[in-house]
């Protein structure tokens, strides 16, 4: 019983400390999610509390649930107007942009670390996609005012590129483990399966839920819980049939959020709390996984890879993706810089 209460106490104090630290974010100009990460690191084995946390399966479970919640909240706040002005460049960024980032960065990592090209590409793929949690947090809570097309492109890209990035990571892990057993056809089939099932299930579930919600009469606080539970069901079911649960829950949120009803008017306030809690828990857990003494030993490689990704790989990917859509050079530069990496 004491162990259980200690877990409750430590977990609650970490979340409390993270949220209190957020009050410093605006004053110091430090990204809020980075503060959550630092709180986790300070509580970790090299930090103040010395918590030894190496439960990667548990971290993966927490991470996937948190990301699903964040994507659902992002979808609920994405208007159809965003799709009209930003869908085409966002889709190109979420596919071609991710691929080019991985290829360019993979070549650099292979050369820098002197590793097999398969390992270099895998490392690049792991950091190849923008992160919905980081992008939504910055654009919606950072006081940034952008023109509609740039904001729509960034939000839709971050919500839609996880399936392709996860597919690349999965395929490259398989290529590293069993090079002889992998084919281009199998890779393309997996891509179509992930995107196809994610698209179909997400749109269908969102449509059915948007028709169901206006017919229900529940206590006000129950609607957000209902939407959250339905969204997580869509996420899990899509994953089980081999589709992209991340894409499905994001699209379900978009459909529900654009069908205004008495049940969805106040839901966004509650969902905002869910999303913030998810981000805090997610980045604190990721911080607990970090061992700073290990990171210090390879910091120069890390900085070199980060610099190359920010200054070379991401700008090349963005320029080749959105230049055909007649974006201005300043807009292309901004989209390149807001290729935020985070939880995924």
Order of alpha helices (4+ residues) and beta strands (2+ residues): alpha-alpha-alpha-alpha-alpha-alpha-alpha-alpha-alpha-alpha-alpha-alpha-alpha-alpha-alpha-alpha-alpha-alpha
